[in-house]
Amino acid sequence: MLNDTPRTFVGATTFHVDGMTCRRCHDAVTDQIGRLPGVVEVHIDAATGTVTVTAETPVDRVDVAAAVRTAGYELRP
């Protein structure tokens, strides 16, 4: 993570994830991120490898990275 990037976010933030290529990938990442408190929507574009997370309360980017890792993938810096 970049030093000038805020650790938490509210609203929509897009992350890049390596290795998502199929429906199972989509479902696993969506499920894990969707479990985070404050997350209200997860939109994945497997073609571009992006995940847009919308939160109504502050969500820690470290928690998003951990959720993606639990699903078997890694965030790209």
N, C-alpha and C positions, 0 to 999 in steps of 0.2 A: 504494500500500500504506500502511496506517496505521502510524504510528511505533511503537505499542505491540504490533503484531503480530510474533511471532517470524518471522525470515527463513526458517528451515527448519522442517520438521515430520516427524514419524514417526507412523504410524497413519493414520486416515482424516481428510481435510480436504476441505471442499466449497468450490468456486469457482463464480462466476457468469460465464457466457460469453455475449456478445452475438452474435446472428445464426445460431445453430444451429437449423435448422428441418427438416432432412431426414436420411435415412440416410447420404448422402455426408458430411454435416457430422459426424455421429456417428462414422463410420469414420475420417475424417481426424484428428479431435481425439484419438480413442482411440489411433490409431497413433502420433501424435507424442508424446503424454504417455507412452504405454507404453514408449517407447524410453529414457526417463530411467532412469539407474541407481538402483536401490532401489525403483522403482515395481512393485508386485505386482498391482494391480487398478485399473481405470478404469471407473467407472460413470457413464453419461450419462443425464440425464433431459431430453430435448429440449423437452418441454412446459413445463418450468420454467426451462430454460436453465442447469441446474446440472451440474457435473462433480464427482464425488467421487473423489478420488485416494487410494489406500491405499499407503503406503510402509513397507518393513521397515527401511530405513536412512534417515538424514536426506536430505530432498529440499528443494532451495532453491525458494522460491516464484517467484523470478525465472526459474528454469529452466522452471517450469510455464508461466509467462506467455509465455516465448519459444517453447515448443513449441506453444502455442495460436496464437500469432501466425504461426508457420510453417505451421500448418494453414489459415490464412486468417481467423482470428477474433481477438477481443480479450477479455481478462478485464475484467470490470466491477469497479471498486473497491468 
